[in-house]
Amino acid sequence: MKRILFFFVIFNFFALSQIHWVKLGKGINYGVTNNQSGNDIAILFGGWQAKQEWVNKWCEELFKAKLKDLRVQHLLTVKGPDQVCYTNKEIDLMTLAGFVKNIIYATYFIDKVIVIAHSSGSFVAHEFLNLMYGSNGIAKDSFYVNKVYYFNLDGGIGDLDCGVQIDTSVIKNIKKIYAVAVYDSLSNSYSANYETMLKLSKMFEEKSDLILLNSNGSGCLDKWCLHDVVINIVPHNSKKYDLEKDYQFFDDKRKVQTKYLEVLAKK
């Protein structure tokens, strides 16, 4: 019966001509598109204090620009953590993990689960991946593994003092980790968490790689502005990050950043 109801929900959302967001749990929204070219999943995790509607707007823009071409149909967004280190664990990630598992089980034809996390949202993504594929994960059998491509957008790794680390069991069960940072050759400067991304790219041998984006033309004068180039190719504040604007306001000049997803287009 649960599986029939799940198909009914999917069918009704699928009929929509545009993305309609539905709250799944605290800090989590779901929307299914009318993309009939595929059935894959994308999950976007916002940075520190990014509101749900901001992450939704970023997701909508990214879908139009690239995710649709990557055969994504199911979209999930997660608001940014209340604290930089995700101390309170306030987001209902068990609901998210169970829902993603059900999509994979109910639809069968899932090739990719694209997980994209910006800044401190990486700690929330790590907890989600641990719930799915960690030592006590809910989706570790062969039916669910080797589907996740994780993009850490200038985020963190996590340690005992701050954030959530990826369980080593996760690495065996996902396809790839991409550590994404930004370099501006005009100013010879890097995004705020470049060193962390470099470290992450070397942590898991062939399972992790570095993607270094060139930000020439971004107008950035500061590493925290470059920190937002992974979201918006021309951030609104040249000297700092501005998640509210950079997640929501795009135009012909300020386009959503998609370069890091080219590794999937090649596949």
C-alpha positions as CSV (number, residue, x, y, z in Angstrom):
1,M,0.0,0.0,0.0
2,K,2.8,2.5,0.9
3,R,4.4,1.8,-2.5
4,I,1.1,2.5,-4.3
5,L,0.6,5.7,-2.4
6,F,4.2,6.8,-3.2
7,F,3.5,6.2,-7.0
8,F,0.3,8.3,-6.7
9,V,2.2,11.2,-5.2
10,I,5.0,10.9,-7.9
11,F,2.4,10.8,-10.7
12,N,0.5,13.9,-9.5
13,F,3.7,15.9,-9.0
14,F,4.9,14.7,-12.4
15,A,1.9,16.2,-14.1
16,L,2.9,19.7,-12.9
17,S,4.4,22.0,-15.5
18,Q,6.6,23.8,-13.0
19,I,8.3,23.0,-9.7
20,H,5.9,22.9,-6.8
21,W,7.7,22.7,-3.4
22,V,6.3,20.6,-0.6
23,K,7.6,20.5,2.9
24,L,8.8,17.0,3.9
25,G,10.2,17.7,7.3
26,K,11.9,20.4,9.3
27,G,14.3,22.2,6.9
28,I,13.5,20.0,3.8
29,N,11.5,20.6,0.7
30,Y,10.6,18.3,-2.2
31,G,9.6,19.1,-5.8
32,V,9.4,16.9,-8.9
33,T,9.7,18.4,-12.3
34,N,8.1,17.5,-15.6
35,N,11.4,16.4,-17.0
36,Q,10.7,13.2,-18.9
37,S,14.3,12.6,-20.1
38,G,15.3,10.9,-16.9
39,N,14.5,9.9,-13.3
40,D,17.5,11.0,-11.3
41,I,17.7,12.9,-8.0
42,A,19.4,16.1,-7.0
43,I,19.7,17.3,-3.3
44,L,20.9,20.8,-2.6
45,F,22.2,21.8,0.9
46,G,22.3,25.5,1.6
47,G,25.1,27.3,3.5
48,W,25.1,28.7,7.0
49,Q,21.7,30.4,7.7
50,A,20.5,30.1,4.1
51,K,16.7,30.1,4.2
52,Q,14.6,27.4,2.6
53,E,13.2,29.7,-0.1
54,W,16.8,30.9,-1.0
55,V,17.9,27.3,-1.6
56,N,14.8,26.6,-3.6
57,K,15.5,29.5,-5.9
58,W,19.1,28.3,-6.4
59,C,17.8,24.8,-7.1
60,E,15.3,26.1,-9.7
61,E,17.9,28.0,-11.5
62,L,20.4,25.2,-11.5
63,F,17.7,22.8,-12.8
64,K,16.9,25.1,-15.7
65,A,20.6,25.6,-16.5
66,K,22.1,22.1,-16.1
67,L,20.2,19.6,-13.9
68,K,17.5,19.1,-16.5
69,D,20.1,18.1,-19.1
70,L,21.5,15.7,-16.6
71,R,18.2,13.8,-16.5
72,V,17.2,14.9,-13.0
73,Q,13.5,14.7,-12.2
74,H,13.4,14.7,-8.4
75,L,14.6,17.8,-6.5
76,L,15.2,18.1,-2.8
77,T,16.4,21.2,-0.9
78,V,17.7,21.6,2.6
79,K,18.0,24.9,4.4
80,G,21.3,26.1,5.7
81,P,22.3,25.1,9.3
82,D,21.5,27.5,12.1
83,Q,25.1,27.4,13.3
84,V,28.3,27.3,11.3
85,C,29.2,23.9,12.7
86,Y,25.7,22.5,12.6
87,T,25.8,22.1,16.3
88,N,22.0,21.8,17.0
89,K,21.3,19.1,14.4
90,E,18.0,20.8,13.8
91,I,17.2,19.4,10.3
92,D,15.1,16.3,9.9
93,L,17.6,14.3,7.9
94,M,16.2,10.9,8.8
95,T,13.0,11.9,6.9
96,L,15.2,13.0,4.0
97,A,17.2,9.7,4.0
98,G,14.1,7.6,4.1
99,F,12.4,9.6,1.3
100,V,15.4,9.3,-1.0
101,K,15.6,5.6,-0.3
102,N,11.9,5.2,-1.2
103,I,12.4,7.1,-4.5
104,I,15.2,4.8,-5.5
105,Y,13.2,1.7,-4.5
106,A,9.9,2.8,-6.1
107,T,11.2,4.0,-9.4
108,Y,14.1,1.5,-10.0
109,F,15.7,3.5,-12.9
110,I,17.9,5.9,-10.8
111,D,21.4,6.2,-12.2
112,K,22.5,9.3,-10.2
113,V,21.9,10.9,-6.9
114,I,23.6,14.3,-7.2
115,V,24.4,15.8,-3.7
116,I,25.5,19.4,-3.8
117,A,26.4,21.2,-0.6
118,H,27.6,24.8,-0.2
119,S,29.8,26.0,2.7
120,S,28.6,24.8,6.1
121,G,25.9,22.9,4.3
122,S,28.5,20.3,3.8
123,F,28.2,19.2,7.4
124,V,24.5,18.6,7.0
125,A,25.2,16.7,3.8
126,H,27.7,14.5,5.6
127,E,25.2,13.6,8.3
128,F,22.7,12.7,5.5
129,L,25.3,10.5,3.7
130,N,26.1,8.9,7.1
131,L,22.4,8.1,7.6
132,M,22.2,6.6,4.1
133,Y,25.5,4.8,3.7
134,G,27.4,4.9,7.1
135,S,28.2,2.0,9.4
136,N,24.5,2.0,10.5
137,G,23.1,3.3,7.2
138,I,19.6,2.5,5.9
139,A,20.6,1.9,2.3
140,K,23.8,-0.1,2.2
141,D,22.8,-3.1,0.1
142,S,23.8,-3.4,-3.5
143,F,20.6,-1.9,-4.9
144,Y,21.4,1.6,-3.5
145,V,25.2,1.9,-3.7
146,N,27.4,3.6,-6.3
147,K,24.8,6.1,-7.2
148,V,25.8,9.2,-5.3
149,Y,28.0,12.0,-6.7
150,Y,28.8,14.4,-3.9
151,F,29.9,18.0,-4.7
152,N,31.3,19.9,-1.8
153,L,31.2,23.6,-2.8
154,D,33.9,25.3,-0.9
155,G,32.7,23.7,2.3
156,G,34.2,21.8,5.2
157,I,35.4,18.4,6.1
158,G,34.3,18.3,9.8
159,D,36.3,17.4,12.9
160,L,35.8,16.9,16.6
161,D,35.6,20.6,17.2
162,C,33.3,21.7,14.3
163,G,31.0,20.0,11.9
164,V,30.2,16.4,10.9
165,Q,32.7,14.1,9.3
166,I,31.9,11.5,6.6
167,D,31.8,8.0,8.0
168,T,34.5,5.9,6.3
169,S,31.8,3.4,5.4
170,V,30.2,6.0,3.2
171,I,33.2,6.1,0.9
172,K,32.8,2.5,-0.1
173,N,29.1,3.0,-1.0
174,I,29.1,6.2,-3.0
175,K,30.5,6.9,-6.5
176,K,32.6,10.0,-6.2
177,I,33.4,13.1,-4.1
178,Y,34.3,16.3,-5.9
179,A,35.9,19.1,-3.8
180,V,35.1,22.4,-5.5
181,A,37.0,25.6,-4.9
182,V,37.6,28.8,-6.8
183,Y,40.8,30.5,-8.1
184,D,41.0,34.1,-9.5
185,S,44.1,34.4,-11.7
186,L,43.6,38.2,-12.0
187,S,44.2,38.7,-8.2
188,N,46.0,35.3,-7.7
189,S,43.6,34.5,-4.8
190,Y,41.5,31.5,-3.8
191,S,38.1,31.0,-2.3
192,A,37.8,30.9,1.5
193,N,38.0,27.1,1.9
194,Y,40.4,26.3,-0.8
195,E,42.9,24.6,1.5
196,T,40.2,22.5,3.0
197,M,38.9,21.4,-0.5
198,L,42.5,20.6,-1.5
199,K,42.8,18.4,1.6
200,L,39.4,16.7,0.9
201,S,40.4,16.0,-2.7
202,K,43.4,13.9,-1.4
203,M,41.6,12.1,1.4
204,F,40.0,9.2,-0.4
205,E,42.4,8.4,-3.3
206,E,40.5,7.7,-6.5
207,K,37.2,8.4,-4.9
208,S,37.8,12.1,-4.4
209,D,39.0,14.8,-6.9
210,L,39.5,18.6,-6.9
211,I,37.6,20.9,-9.2
212,L,39.1,24.3,-9.3
213,L,36.9,26.9,-11.0
214,N,38.4,30.0,-12.6
215,S,36.6,33.1,-11.5
216,N,38.0,35.7,-14.0
217,G,35.2,38.2,-14.6
218,S,33.5,37.7,-11.2
219,G,34.6,41.1,-9.9
220,C,35.5,39.6,-6.5
221,L,38.0,41.4,-4.3
222,D,37.9,39.0,-1.4
223,K,38.0,35.3,-0.6
224,W,34.5,35.3,0.8
225,C,33.2,36.7,-2.5
226,L,35.0,33.9,-4.3
227,H,33.2,31.6,-1.8
228,D,30.0,32.4,-3.5
229,V,31.2,32.0,-7.1
230,V,30.3,28.3,-6.7
231,I,26.7,29.5,-6.6
232,N,26.6,32.7,-8.7
233,I,29.3,33.5,-11.3
234,V,29.2,37.2,-10.4
235,P,28.4,37.6,-6.7
236,H,26.5,40.7,-5.6
237,N,29.1,41.8,-3.0
238,S,32.7,42.0,-4.3
239,K,34.1,42.0,-0.7
240,K,32.0,39.5,1.1
241,Y,29.4,36.7,0.6
242,D,25.7,37.5,0.3
243,L,23.7,34.3,0.3
244,E,20.3,36.0,0.2
245,K,21.1,37.7,-3.1
246,D,23.5,35.2,-4.6
247,Y,21.1,32.3,-4.1
248,Q,18.1,34.1,-5.5
249,F,18.9,36.7,-8.1
250,F,20.2,35.6,-11.4
251,D,20.3,37.3,-14.8
252,D,22.3,37.4,-18.0
253,K,25.3,38.8,-16.1
254,R,24.9,36.9,-12.8
255,K,24.3,33.3,-14.0
256,V,24.1,30.3,-11.8
257,Q,27.4,28.4,-11.6
258,T,27.3,25.1,-13.4
259,K,30.9,24.4,-14.5
260,Y,31.6,21.8,-11.8
261,L,28.7,19.7,-13.1
262,E,30.4,19.3,-16.5
263,V,32.2,16.2,-15.0
264,L,28.8,14.5,-15.0
265,A,27.9,15.7,-18.5
266,K,31.1,14.0,-19.8
267,K,30.0,10.7,-18.2
